[in-house]
Amino acid sequence: MTHRIYAMSVASVYVHYVAKAERKGRTRAEVDEIIRWLTGYDQAALDAHLAGGTSFADFFAQARLNPARELITGTICGVRIEEIAEPLMREIRYLDKLIDELAKGRAMTKILRDDPGRKV
């Protein structure tokens, strides 16, 4: 089964990620940092994907995914992330979970799983 979100543009959901973060006193820059950490994109590549209307399927297919993302656990929408069988859906849910953690006020070092190599 192909989920509708796979064909949706990342930009169409990104605005909601930013709005959620900003409602809780966080910033667009922090949302971008989370996405860059997860996907390996630099800011220029992220901006190009957002401007180009890249689908979630293509966005994650072209990413250099951070191996530390597998440390992300818990539930999102009532489903345990570790139990999501479809790889693409699991990647999307990792991103959702990170944005949720940001909106809940969690420190960036915790959100990014204390990655010592991260660039701020």
C-alpha positions in Angstrom: 0.0 0.0 0.0 1.3 3.4 -0.9 0.6 6.1 1.6 -0.6 9.5 0.4 2.1 11.3 2.3 4.8 9.7 0.2 3.7 11.9 -2.8 3.2 15.0 -0.7 5.8 17.7 -0.9 8.0 18.2 2.1 7.4 21.9 1.8 3.6 21.4 2.3 4.3 19.8 5.7 7.4 21.9 6.6 5.3 25.0 7.1 3.3 23.0 9.8 6.6 21.8 11.5 7.8 25.5 11.7 4.4 26.7 12.9 4.3 24.1 15.6 7.8 24.9 16.8 7.2 28.7 16.7 4.0 28.3 18.7 6.1 26.7 21.5 8.8 29.4 21.3 11.2 27.5 19.1 12.6 28.6 15.8 12.7 27.8 12.1 16.5 27.5 12.4 16.0 24.7 15.0 13.6 22.9 12.7 16.1 23.2 9.8 18.9 21.9 12.1 16.8 18.9 13.0 16.0 18.1 9.3 19.7 18.6 8.3 20.8 16.3 11.1 18.4 13.6 10.1 18.9 13.8 6.3 22.5 14.9 5.9 21.4 17.8 3.6 23.2 21.2 4.0 21.0 24.3 4.2 21.3 25.0 0.5 20.1 21.5 -0.5 17.3 21.7 2.1 16.1 25.0 0.7 16.3 23.7 -2.8 14.1 20.7 -1.9 11.6 23.0 -0.2 11.5 25.4 -3.1 11.3 22.6 -5.7 8.3 20.8 -4.1 10.2 17.5 -3.6 8.0 14.6 -2.4 8.7 12.8 0.8 9.6 9.7 -1.2 12.3 11.6 -3.2 13.4 13.7 -0.3 14.3 10.6 1.8 15.6 8.6 -1.2 18.2 11.2 -1.9 19.2 11.8 1.8 22.3 10.6 3.5 20.4 9.4 6.6 22.0 9.8 10.0 22.7 6.4 11.5 22.0 7.8 15.0 18.3 8.2 13.9 17.8 4.6 15.0 18.2 5.9 18.6 14.8 7.7 18.2 12.2 5.7 20.0 8.7 6.2 21.4 5.3 6.7 20.0 3.9 9.0 17.3 0.2 9.1 16.6 -0.2 6.1 19.0 2.3 3.9 17.0 5.7 2.8 18.3 8.3 4.1 15.9 10.4 0.9 16.3 7.4 -1.2 15.1 6.8 0.6 11.8 7.7 -1.9 9.1 7.8 0.4 6.0 11.2 2.1 5.9 9.9 5.3 4.3 7.1 5.7 6.8 9.6 5.1 9.6 11.8 7.9 8.3 8.9 10.3 8.1 7.8 9.4 11.7 11.4 9.9 12.9 11.1 13.5 11.6 7.7 13.9 13.2 9.0 12.7 16.5 12.0 15.0 16.5 9.7 18.0 15.8 7.4 16.9 18.6 10.4 16.8 21.0 11.4 20.3 19.9 7.9 21.6 20.5 7.9 20.0 23.9 10.9 22.0 24.9 13.5 19.3 24.8 17.1 20.5 24.5 18.7 20.3 21.0 21.5 18.1 22.3 18.9 15.5 23.5 16.9 15.8 20.3 20.0 15.2 18.2 20.9 12.3 20.4 24.1 14.1 21.7 25.8 13.8 18.3 29.3 15.2 19.0 29.9 15.8 15.3 26.9 18.0 14.7 27.5 21.4 13.1 25.4 24.2 14.6 
